Amino acid sequence: MDLDELQRRALRIHDLYDELNLRERGRVWTREEFMLGFVGDVGDLAKLVMAEEGAREVPGGGRAALEHELADCLWSVLILAHRYDVDLDAAFLRTMDELDRSISGRRVGGRPGSDEPGSDEPVSDQPVSGQPVCARGKRDDGPV
């Protein structure tokens, strides 16, 4: 299934939720409410990842719950992109290109903005510190 198909399917469920919320509550969710729902899903995902890594117990957790929560998060991203009129396909490709250039430019022995290694130093796909690099080329202490 490609991104367009995923978005169409996500929008179908979005429309069903709108119908249900109109019937039961007399209104649909705002963009802010979708974002808050997404934050809740990310929190649930964090707990399930911790459980997967043995750092906590989550009743009803396990692989199926992890897969479900990842899918919920993807659904939220697809809906938020739709609600904010973001071409997610183009934005993703543009962001990956930026990250590729940023990471490649920071490779040990490489020249900024170039994939070519220096003449006498080994090439590494990791920054010197081993820490990930964010899109602006700064060290990243992990997901925010």
C-alpha atoms as an extended CHARMM CRD file, in Angstrom:
* protein
*
       144  EXT
         1         1  MET       CA              0.0000000000        0.0000000000        0.0000000000  PROA      1               0.0000000000
         2         2  ASP       CA              1.4650000000        3.4020000000       -0.9210000000  PROA      2               0.0000000000
         3         3  LEU       CA              1.0960000000        6.6950000000        0.9430000000  PROA      3               0.0000000000
         4         4  ASP       CA             -1.8750000000        7.8570000000       -1.1750000000  PROA      4               0.0000000000
         5         5  GLU       CA             -3.7470000000        4.6660000000       -0.3680000000  PROA      5               0.0000000000
         6         6  LEU       CA             -2.9190000000        4.9930000000        3.3170000000  PROA      6               0.0000000000
         7         7  GLN       CA             -4.1850000000        8.5820000000        3.3010000000  PROA      7               0.0000000000
         8         8  ARG       CA             -7.4160000000        7.6330000000        1.5420000000  PROA      8               0.0000000000
         9         9  ARG       CA             -8.0400000000        4.8910000000        4.0980000000  PROA      9               0.0000000000
        10        10  ALA       CA             -7.1780000000        7.2280000000        6.9910000000  PROA      10              0.0000000000
        11        11  LEU       CA             -9.5780000000        9.8670000000        5.6290000000  PROA      11              0.0000000000
        12        12  ARG       CA            -12.3550000000        7.2960000000        5.3890000000  PROA      12              0.0000000000
        13        13  ILE       CA            -11.9500000000        6.5380000000        9.0970000000  PROA      13              0.0000000000
        14        14  HSD       CA            -11.6850000000       10.2910000000        9.8050000000  PROA      14              0.0000000000
        15        15  ASP       CA            -15.0200000000       10.8280000000        8.0470000000  PROA      15              0.0000000000
        16        16  LEU       CA            -16.6050000000        7.9860000000       10.0260000000  PROA      16              0.0000000000
        17        17  TYR       CA            -15.3840000000        9.5790000000       13.2770000000  PROA      17              0.0000000000
        18        18  ASP       CA            -16.8290000000       12.9310000000       12.1440000000  PROA      18              0.0000000000
        19        19  GLU       CA            -20.2250000000       11.3010000000       11.5180000000  PROA      19              0.0000000000
        20        20  LEU       CA            -20.1270000000        9.5350000000       14.8840000000  PROA      20              0.0000000000
        21        21  ASN       CA            -19.0580000000       12.6530000000       16.7810000000  PROA      21              0.0000000000
        22        22  LEU       CA            -21.7230000000       14.7710000000       15.0880000000  PROA      22              0.0000000000
        23        23  ARG       CA            -24.3940000000       12.2450000000       16.0050000000  PROA      23              0.0000000000
        24        24  GLU       CA            -23.1970000000       11.6590000000       19.5900000000  PROA      24              0.0000000000
        25        25  ARG       CA            -21.7470000000       15.0700000000       20.5490000000  PROA      25              0.0000000000
        26        26  GLY       CA            -23.1250000000       17.4990000000       17.9820000000  PROA      26              0.0000000000
        27        27  ARG       CA            -19.6630000000       18.5070000000       16.7340000000  PROA      27              0.0000000000
        28        28  VAL       CA            -16.4810000000       17.1850000000       15.1540000000  PROA      28              0.0000000000
        29        29  TRP       CA            -12.9410000000       17.2970000000       16.5170000000  PROA      29              0.0000000000
        30        30  THR       CA            -10.8810000000       20.4090000000       15.8630000000  PROA      30              0.0000000000
        31        31  ARG       CA             -7.3070000000       20.2610000000       14.5880000000  PROA      31              0.0000000000
        32        32  GLU       CA             -6.1330000000       20.9560000000       18.1310000000  PROA      32              0.0000000000
        33        33  GLU       CA             -8.1470000000       17.9970000000       19.4420000000  PROA      33              0.0000000000
        34        34  PHE       CA             -6.6210000000       15.7310000000       16.7880000000  PROA      34              0.0000000000
        35        35  MET       CA             -3.1880000000       16.8920000000       17.9370000000  PROA      35              0.0000000000
        36        36  LEU       CA             -4.0280000000       16.1820000000       21.5700000000  PROA      36              0.0000000000
        37        37  GLY       CA             -5.2680000000       12.7270000000       20.5780000000  PROA      37              0.0000000000
        38        38  PHE       CA             -1.9850000000       12.1530000000       18.7660000000  PROA      38              0.0000000000
        39        39  VAL       CA             -0.0010000000       13.2070000000       21.8420000000  PROA      39              0.0000000000
        40        40  GLY       CA             -2.0050000000       10.6800000000       23.8800000000  PROA      40              0.0000000000
        41        41  ASP       CA             -1.2490000000        7.9700000000       21.3170000000  PROA      41              0.0000000000
        42        42  VAL       CA              2.4640000000        8.8330000000       21.4090000000  PROA      42              0.0000000000
        43        43  GLY       CA              2.3690000000        8.5140000000       25.2000000000  PROA      43              0.0000000000
        44        44  ASP       CA              0.7280000000        5.0970000000       24.8940000000  PROA      44              0.0000000000
        45        45  LEU       CA              3.3340000000        4.1170000000       22.3080000000  PROA      45              0.0000000000
        46        46  ALA       CA              6.1410000000        5.2090000000       24.6440000000  PROA      46              0.0000000000
        47        47  LYS       CA              4.7890000000        2.9500000000       27.3930000000  PROA      47              0.0000000000
        48        48  LEU       CA              4.5360000000       -0.0020000000       25.0050000000  PROA      48              0.0000000000
        49        49  VAL       CA              8.0910000000        0.5390000000       23.7340000000  PROA      49              0.0000000000
        50        50  MET       CA              9.3210000000        0.6310000000       27.3310000000  PROA      50              0.0000000000
        51        51  ALA       CA              7.4440000000       -2.6170000000       27.9900000000  PROA      51              0.0000000000
        52        52  GLU       CA              8.9610000000       -4.1740000000       24.8550000000  PROA      52              0.0000000000
        53        53  GLU       CA             12.4000000000       -3.2420000000       26.2190000000  PROA      53              0.0000000000
        54        54  GLY       CA             11.6060000000       -4.6790000000       29.6560000000  PROA      54              0.0000000000
        55        55  ALA       CA             11.6000000000       -1.2980000000       31.4110000000  PROA      55              0.0000000000
        56        56  ARG       CA              7.9700000000       -1.4430000000       32.5650000000  PROA      56              0.0000000000
        57        57  GLU       CA              4.8830000000       -3.6050000000       32.7240000000  PROA      57              0.0000000000
        58        58  VAL       CA              1.8860000000       -2.6960000000       30.5850000000  PROA      58              0.0000000000
        59        59  PRO       CA             -1.2800000000       -4.7180000000       31.1420000000  PROA      59              0.0000000000
        60        60  GLY       CA             -2.6190000000       -5.8260000000       27.7770000000  PROA      60              0.0000000000
        61        61  GLY       CA              0.6600000000       -4.8600000000       26.1170000000  PROA      61              0.0000000000
        62        62  GLY       CA              2.6380000000       -7.0390000000       23.7600000000  PROA      62              0.0000000000
        63        63  ARG       CA              3.4200000000       -7.0440000000       20.0890000000  PROA      63              0.0000000000
        64        64  ALA       CA             -0.1990000000       -6.5990000000       18.9210000000  PROA      64              0.0000000000
        65        65  ALA       CA             -0.6490000000       -3.5410000000       21.1640000000  PROA      65              0.0000000000
        66        66  LEU       CA              2.6280000000       -2.0460000000       19.9000000000  PROA      66              0.0000000000
        67        67  GLU       CA              1.5630000000       -2.5450000000       16.2760000000  PROA      67              0.0000000000
        68        68  HSD       CA             -1.8640000000       -1.0400000000       17.0050000000  PROA      68              0.0000000000
        69        69  GLU       CA             -0.3770000000        2.0570000000       18.6440000000  PROA      69              0.0000000000
        70        70  LEU       CA              2.1270000000        2.5860000000       15.8150000000  PROA      70              0.0000000000
        71        71  ALA       CA             -0.7900000000        2.4070000000       13.3670000000  PROA      71              0.0000000000
        72        72  ASP       CA             -2.8010000000        4.8730000000       15.5010000000  PROA      72              0.0000000000
        73        73  CYS       CA              0.1370000000        7.3020000000       15.4430000000  PROA      73              0.0000000000
        74        74  LEU       CA              0.5010000000        6.9590000000       11.6790000000  PROA      74              0.0000000000
        75        75  TRP       CA             -3.2330000000        7.6050000000       11.2960000000  PROA      75              0.0000000000
        76        76  SER       CA             -2.9190000000       10.7740000000       13.3610000000  PROA      76              0.0000000000
        77        77  VAL       CA              0.0160000000       12.0230000000       11.2880000000  PROA      77              0.0000000000
        78        78  LEU       CA             -1.9060000000       11.3670000000        8.0630000000  PROA      78              0.0000000000
        79        79  ILE       CA             -4.9780000000       13.1940000000        9.3890000000  PROA      79              0.0000000000
        80        80  LEU       CA             -2.9880000000       16.1420000000       10.7280000000  PROA      80              0.0000000000
        81        81  ALA       CA             -1.2400000000       16.4570000000        7.3620000000  PROA      81              0.0000000000
        82        82  HSD       CA             -4.6590000000       16.4980000000        5.6740000000  PROA      82              0.0000000000
        83        83  ARG       CA             -6.1580000000       18.9790000000        8.1410000000  PROA      83              0.0000000000
        84        84  TYR       CA             -3.1820000000       21.3480000000        7.6580000000  PROA      84              0.0000000000
        85        85  ASP       CA             -3.0730000000       20.8070000000        3.8830000000  PROA      85              0.0000000000
        86        86  VAL       CA              0.4580000000       19.3710000000        3.9310000000  PROA      86              0.0000000000
        87        87  ASP       CA              1.6380000000       17.2780000000        0.9990000000  PROA      87              0.0000000000
        88        88  LEU       CA              3.1590000000       14.6300000000        3.2490000000  PROA      88              0.0000000000
        89        89  ASP       CA              4.8250000000       12.7660000000        0.4100000000  PROA      89              0.0000000000
        90        90  ALA       CA              6.6620000000       15.8930000000       -0.7840000000  PROA      90              0.0000000000
        91        91  ALA       CA              7.4160000000       17.0600000000        2.7740000000  PROA      91              0.0000000000
        92        92  PHE       CA              8.8370000000       13.6560000000        3.6910000000  PROA      92              0.0000000000
        93        93  LEU       CA             11.0760000000       13.5010000000        0.6450000000  PROA      93              0.0000000000
        94        94  ARG       CA             12.2520000000       17.0830000000        1.1800000000  PROA      94              0.0000000000
        95        95  THR       CA             13.0130000000       16.3850000000        4.8560000000  PROA      95              0.0000000000
        96        96  MET       CA             14.8820000000       13.1550000000        4.0640000000  PROA      96              0.0000000000
        97        97  ASP       CA             16.9520000000       15.0370000000        1.4650000000  PROA      97              0.0000000000
        98        98  GLU       CA             17.8010000000       17.6950000000        4.0780000000  PROA      98              0.0000000000
        99        99  LEU       CA             18.7700000000       15.0410000000        6.6320000000  PROA      99              0.0000000000
       100       100  ASP       CA             20.8150000000       13.1530000000        4.0420000000  PROA      100             0.0000000000
       101       101  ARG       CA             22.7620000000       16.3000000000        3.1810000000  PROA      101             0.0000000000
       102       102  SER       CA             23.2140000000       17.2280000000        6.8440000000  PROA      102             0.0000000000
       103       103  ILE       CA             24.3950000000       13.7850000000        7.9110000000  PROA      103             0.0000000000
       104       104  SER       CA             26.5730000000       13.2850000000        4.8510000000  PROA      104             0.0000000000
       105       105  GLY       CA             28.1870000000       16.6760000000        5.4070000000  PROA      105             0.0000000000
       106       106  ARG       CA             29.1390000000       15.7080000000        8.9670000000  PROA      106             0.0000000000
       107       107  ARG       CA             30.6620000000       12.3360000000        8.1690000000  PROA      107             0.0000000000
       108       108  VAL       CA             34.1700000000       11.9630000000        9.5390000000  PROA      108             0.0000000000
       109       109  GLY       CA             36.6210000000       13.0990000000        6.8700000000  PROA      109             0.0000000000
       110       110  GLY       CA             33.8830000000       14.4440000000        4.6130000000  PROA      110             0.0000000000
       111       111  ARG       CA             33.4710000000       18.0020000000        3.4570000000  PROA      111             0.0000000000
       112       112  PRO       CA             30.2660000000       19.7550000000        4.5650000000  PROA      112             0.0000000000
       113       113  GLY       CA             27.6220000000       19.2250000000        1.9030000000  PROA      113             0.0000000000
       114       114  SER       CA             29.6250000000       16.4980000000        0.1710000000  PROA      114             0.0000000000
       115       115  ASP       CA             29.4930000000       12.6970000000        0.2130000000  PROA      115             0.0000000000
       116       116  GLU       CA             33.1640000000       12.5150000000       -0.7000000000  PROA      116             0.0000000000
       117       117  PRO       CA             35.5190000000       11.4720000000        2.0830000000  PROA      117             0.0000000000
       118       118  GLY       CA             38.7080000000       13.3410000000        2.9110000000  PROA      118             0.0000000000
       119       119  SER       CA             41.8960000000       12.0130000000        1.3620000000  PROA      119             0.0000000000
       120       120  ASP       CA             43.3710000000       10.3990000000        4.4630000000  PROA      120             0.0000000000
       121       121  GLU       CA             40.5990000000        9.8360000000        7.0050000000  PROA      121             0.0000000000
       122       122  PRO       CA             38.1720000000        6.8970000000        7.2420000000  PROA      122             0.0000000000
       123       123  VAL       CA             34.5200000000        7.4920000000        6.4150000000  PROA      123             0.0000000000
       124       124  SER       CA             31.8860000000        6.7980000000        9.0430000000  PROA      124             0.0000000000
       125       125  ASP       CA             28.1060000000        6.9960000000        8.7480000000  PROA      125             0.0000000000
       126       126  GLN       CA             27.9290000000        8.1330000000       12.3910000000  PROA      126             0.0000000000
       127       127  PRO       CA             28.7910000000       11.5390000000       13.8350000000  PROA      127             0.0000000000
       128       128  VAL       CA             32.0140000000       11.6000000000       15.8470000000  PROA      128             0.0000000000
       129       129  SER       CA             30.1450000000       11.4300000000       19.1730000000  PROA      129             0.0000000000
       130       130  GLY       CA             27.8600000000        8.6170000000       17.9920000000  PROA      130             0.0000000000
       131       131  GLN       CA             24.8750000000       10.9020000000       18.6550000000  PROA      131             0.0000000000
       132       132  PRO       CA             22.2470000000       11.4010000000       15.9380000000  PROA      132             0.0000000000
       133       133  VAL       CA             22.2970000000       14.6980000000       14.0780000000  PROA      133             0.0000000000
       134       134  CYS       CA             19.1490000000       16.7750000000       13.6150000000  PROA      134             0.0000000000
       135       135  ALA       CA             18.1950000000       18.4590000000       10.3330000000  PROA      135             0.0000000000
       136       136  ARG       CA             20.0020000000       21.7010000000       11.1570000000  PROA      136             0.0000000000
       137       137  GLY       CA             23.2890000000       19.8740000000       11.7040000000  PROA      137             0.0000000000
       138       138  LYS       CA             23.2860000000       20.1690000000       15.4940000000  PROA      138             0.0000000000
       139       139  ARG       CA             23.7670000000       17.2200000000       17.7950000000  PROA      139             0.0000000000
       140       140  ASP       CA             20.4610000000       15.6650000000       18.7240000000  PROA      140             0.0000000000
       141       141  ASP       CA             19.9050000000       14.0880000000       22.1260000000  PROA      141             0.0000000000
       142       142  GLY       CA             17.1100000000       11.9840000000       20.6930000000  PROA      142             0.0000000000
       143       143  PRO       CA             13.4470000000       12.4100000000       19.9160000000  PROA      143             0.0000000000
       144       144  VAL       CA             11.6750000000       15.3450000000       21.4830000000  PROA      144             0.0000000000
